[in-house]
Amino acid sequence: MALGDPGDLWYPHDYEVNTFQGGAPNPKGRWHWGPTVNPPSLGTKPLPLPVSAIPEAFFDTIVINGGVYPKVSVPPKRTRFRLLNGSQARFYHLNLYAEDLSHPGEANAGRPGPVVYQVGTEGGFLPGVVPHFNGTPIPLDASDPSGNTALPDGPFNLLLSPAERADVVIDFNAAPVGSTFILYNDAPGPFPGGDPRNDYFTGDSDQTQIGGAATTLPGHGPNTRTLLKIEVTAGTGDSMSTAAWLAQLNTQLRTSFLNGDQPGLLFNDGDPSTPAFPFTGAPTRQLTLNEDFDEFGRLIQTVGTFDQNSANNQGLPTWGRAYLDPVTENPRAGAVEVWQIMNLTADTHPIHFHLVNVQVIQRQGFQGDPNNWAYIGKPIPPDPNELGWKETVRMNPGEITTVIMQFNLPNLPTAAMRNAVSPRTGGKEYVWHCHILEHEEHDMMRPLIVT
């Protein structure tokens, strides 16, 4: 089958450098290349051809429940949806809008749809319902003249990074039969500093001369903004009012953290719906998110500590460590630890923790690097829909994210299972990593050994 036939699955495999050897710019370039940055990386090997690792991949057609541009029918009542961002690098900023009937399949961003009530995350239920009222476009950084950079701290409607999940209920009680709505995404890719070639929508500019796609025609793809159409059918609405339902559910959610149905939060004032803030103690560990160039001059993302790991191939300080480097995160079983993670890169990284769920405490800007740094600005509390337990936490560029967790080992049924250890490290080995697929594979993952 020829490349590009309908139904083909395609993965980018060419490291498209921004600047060629010798200094000529590449109009179709996407990524910095070590030999042509300042200072250049030294000792760089030729790029692997014809297949090479790339920093991240953004595709042009979104698959939902195995289909593209799907439609779902719902009765005129509260309906539960479980949302998972299963993309490898793309973030989704979601709003529910009425369909623009003059342009079928398109969203009318001036008409917010029914309220989306979030009740849970990938770590379990929230301590209270968080309403998303729609009508909040992705906030853009006014200091970036390109208009492609989002403000990574919001405010958002519903933002999901790779591996984040949202358990939501959408209230269609007031929607007339036949109403149609579009689940709409306007997050840039990569996040927060987007490349417009990764954003596909009806009427977008022709970018074929710079390695992008042609203009998307009405009623056609590619389109990464129009995700899902929801149609309200005939049926009976809910007997309980939304106000009464919210009051009942909020009581149940809060109580679940107090009666043991869910683990109690580790950093709060007793009421799980009002966590303590800010954090003023000493962290257990200080860690870093890093970006350097590998031996082929390709961008490589890594996890590290605050202890400098010599210099990189540009002669600059680096704190990043490879997955196979000696273990640095080795908490004791049962220990409660506070981690502060400094993001030294330009991307927001969805950091995923194995074994444990974590509670987000705060984010705060910083300047400098681990050798000489200081906080800037005030600490930022978690978003309301981050107040429960999380498996995956967005960690923004230029910020230190503070999380807390307890390293309880699983209660396994046999002694052999309980005593099993990694043949590589001799410990009870887990991992923590970025959940952008290309990042975790190259090489943004570190072992986590519980002793």
Order of alpha helices (4+ residues) and beta strands (2+ residues): beta-beta-beta-beta-beta-beta-beta-beta-beta-beta-beta-beta-alpha-beta-beta-beta-beta-beta-beta-beta-beta-beta-alpha-beta-alpha-beta
